[in-house]
Amino acid sequence: MYKIIEFEDIVRVPPSLFNRPLKEAVLEVLREEYEGQIIRDVGYIVSILDLQVSELGHLVFNDGALYHKTKFEALVFSPQLQEIVEGEVALVEEYGLLVRLGPVDGFIHKSQIFDDFFSYNRDQNIMLGSKTGRILRKNDKVRARIVSISYGSRRQILRIGLTMRQPHLGKLEWIEQELKGEKNA
């Protein structure tokens, strides 16, 4: 889920940016510091949208920069447990699938694909269902449910666990076939 979240910070504006308008300089610093970062229990910062900056800056001894109080809004990808998401299969491996969910990837273990045993075919780079013959490959569009979210302890990592073993989840083509079958029944 995407959210707009308001933050407050004190921004260090280096002397190299003094020749630019204050708001523009602070925006550049904020984009460098925040965009692409993962903040625990908040999510992935996609973009800085708007800001308000105090005209009054403060000096710190032995530092040529100015420090300005700033409030700003950021667009944040903040996944929620049990949320339904759609994405594109980015990678097919022996252990499962990586699914691109906008700015981050989620992982689906091969046991969570469908009520079938899926095996990896290295030659064709696909996941193949043993009973159903269903195939998943790179660039397939899928719908899944978020079942786990964790933030890495040492590095800033956001891990998202997904499942497709529930009704109306899976490869979008499978869902369409399932819905057509229900209408005809």
Helices and strands as residue ranges (DSSP letters): E 2-13, G 15-17, H 22-34, E 38-39, E 43-53, E 58-60, E 63-77, E 84-93, E 96-101, E 104-109, G 110-112, E 118-121, E 126-129, E 135-137, E 141-151, E 158-163, E 170-171, H 172-184
